Amino acid sequence: MRLTTEQSDTIRRVIREEAGDAANVRLFGSRLDDEARGGDIDLLVQLPLPANNPALLSARISARLIRALGGRNVDVVLSAPNLMSLPIHQHAFEGALL
């Protein structure tokens, strides 16, 4: 996993502040490959309750993390009981829990 401890802590803190203590976050995509270089940070945020205004929540998390991580692009995918499950979700569920 190509994230520092500080980056992981920042991600978990922002997710907790924006989505609540019950939310889980998984890292997926190229950042799981220790041999790769560069790349954005792909995150799956799992919510146990229905998401109110999921587009806004995803955008807020992404914007805060981009600022907090020095401009590194962060893509956020949400999973919640009221959201449709897409193929990207299956891929993301195979990622590493942060």
N, C-alpha and C positions, 0 to 999 in steps of 0.2 A: 504494500500500500504506500503510495507516494504522497503522504501528507505528514507534516510534522505534528508533534504532540500539541504544539500551540495552535496550529490550524484546526486540528480535530476538536480541541477545547472550544475554540471560537465558534466553530460550526454548531456544536452541541448547545452552547450558550444561546446563540441567536435562534436556533430552532425552538428551544425551551421558551424563550421570551416571546416569540411570535406565534407558536402553535400550541404551547402549553407543556406541562411536565409529562403528560402521558404520551406525547409524540415520540416516535422512534425515527432515527435517520440511518440510511444505508448509503454507502459509497458504491458506485458502480461505474463501469466504463473503463477508459484507458488508465485512470489513476490506480486501478488495482494491479496493473502490470509494473512490477519493479524494474523491468528492463526498458520500458518505454521512456520517452522524454516529452516534456511539455504536456499540452492538452488542458482542456477545461476540467472543472470539477463537476461531476454528475452526481446528484443526490436524489434519493427517494425519501420523502417525508411521509411516514405512515401515521395516520390519525385514527384513533379508536372510535371517534364520534363523527357524525356528518360535518362536512366543511361548509361553513358559511362564506360565500364569496371566494371560492377557491382560486380564481385567477388573480385576485388582489393579494391573497395570502402568498401565493407562489412568487409573485412579483416583488412583494415586500421582503421576503426571505432572500431572494436572489440579489436584490439591490443592496441590502444590508451586508450580505456576505462579500459581494464584489468590493464594496468600500473597505470592509474589515480585513480582507485578504489582499489588499494592495492592487486591486484592479484585475485580479485573476477572474476569468469568466466562470460563472457558476450557473449551471442549469438545474432547476428544481422540478421534480415530478411529484405530484401528490397522490396519495392513496388514502381513500376514506370510504366508509360504507355507502355514501350517496354518489360516489363517482364511478364512472364506467371503467372497467379494467381493460387495458389495451395491451398489445404485445410488449411494449416497452416496460410495462409493469412486471411481467414475468422475468424479463432480463434483469431488471433492477432488483427484484427480490433475491436474486442469486448473489448480489453484492455483499460487501462486508458491513456489518452493523457497527456504527461508531458509538 
